[in-house]
Amino acid sequence: MTCVAYITAACGVACVVVALYAGLTIRAVAADGDRFDYWVDDGAYEYGLEVSGTMGAALDARHRAKVRQLCDNPYGVDGYVVVVSFTTRHIIMSFNRYQEQSR
């Protein structure tokens, strides 16, 4: 599989997982610099969604990095991270509250 195929596959998995487990709908692709991939909502609130797929086995480390990325968004919105390992066939999905960083 190519890199584009992994990204597409991870997005497909994320679409199913966030709809099934969190009741979310993907509304729009995020803009460059948003620090997440998609805008999602539950009918009442909007959230960011960061999606990542990997062939590596270090799923926890990848998830932590993506949570940091999401929480660095310029809007101060909460959001979800979905990380998919195609090697181990595991998924981590988490909800993460935005925490303003002191700079």
Beta strands, then each sheet from edge to edge (+ up, - down):
strand 1: 25-29
strand 2: 38-41
strand 3: 46-54
strand 4: 79-85
strand 5: 90-96
sheet 1: 1+ 2- 3+ 4+ 5-
end
